[in-house]
Amino acid sequence: MKKIVTKFGGSSLANSGQFRKVKEILEMDPARCYVIPSAPGRRFDGDDKVTDLLYRCHSQRLAGDESWRDTLDTIAARYLDIAEELGLKVDIGAELDTIAANIEAGAERDYCASRGEYLNGILLADFLGWRFMDAAKVIFFNADGTLDAEKTNVVMMALLADGLPSVVPGFYGVLPDGRIHTFSRGGSDITGAIVARAVLADTYENWTDVSGFLMADPRIVRNPREISAVTYAELRELSYMGASVLHEDAMFPVHKVGIPTVIRNTNNPTHPGTLISLHLPVEPTVPTISGIAGRKGFSVVAVEKAMMNTELGFGRKVLQVFEEAGISFEHMPSGIDSISVVVSGEALEPHREEIVRRIADLTQPDVLSIHDHMAIIATVGRGMVSNCGTAARLFSAMSRAGINVRMIDQGSSELSIIVGVDDADFERTIEAIYNEFVG
Ligand code: ASP
């Protein structure tokens, strides 16, 4: 039978009305038999996310500030309201009392944060009449906090093998010593992907409050188009470049076994959303842009030396300096007699002098310069790199907008064209590229 794993984000489960929508969505397709809930999110502008309140509650308790009790009351009210409005039978009050006693006794930060998903999972399971599977029984971390993917997969597979519809709360799991541990923020996406892999789902649906990914940041481009289908590799480029997409680690478990992910909107459930898969259902015959994303605040360390290309080990020496300083490089375009190393400006700042000195000592360059405040923009898509017309269009669009291209980086990936411009030109560049290819 077809199996769909569904993850619902915080805004999708922020109040009883949203719980009802979730139930309707699940009832629309009986293949939707696993749910991963987040903690209740914001109900309106200016509202608090329950996870933020839980972190606050923990720091207040740690500081000996008695207002942690008020914060916990605010959190409790969110769950009690949902339970009452949906007429649920489960004794959520008893769960809240246990949590209060544990916080009083000095419970750890991750335990506190995880209770948002834990309680929401209990309520949702009761509302749906499904089994509640505590994530502490099926998600295992190593002592260093990394996921024990193999143990998790084996245990989860076994415990979910009976095929009973189940609710597995997102975001947390258990350490070898029994303490609760969480993923980083937004980590319910990862739990969903792990469950999808364990049950060998046909699809992993990630339900949120937008109808899929946008081709560009809507703060820069007005009403950008949605991306209807994208590959995991393209999405990885877009998210690396700063597009806010799924939690980075949520792609890996499903990508690995070829399960497609679909981003859907709980508030607009008939919208098809964005499909992310290994290969696209239909490969485009013409060059197609999937999205444009970028980041500001890079520095470029440029090293020039005549006959550099014949000097064995030149590149290694330059990179060694960055490695010694603990700075990872993002890009490294090179010419015949020059290498540019693009690094985060913030990471470079404390090591600036040492880097210049070390490179000078090791490589005796003719010119060594640093250019700060640079933005990197990736135009990601298919069939565009091999098509010479695409690059020409991209650069003429930039030139028409009067933007100076400071760097071009092609890499060996066929998926993106990367340009470096001054930070001040960042927004205009994205707009110009979008308008050329999409607008
Ligand atoms: N509730 C957690 C957070 O706010 C995890 C999640 O929603 O995915 O980060």
Residues whose N, C-alpha, C, O or C-beta is under 5 A from the ligand:
A	BS01	LIG	G10 S38 A39 T51 F171 R185 G186 G187 S188 D189
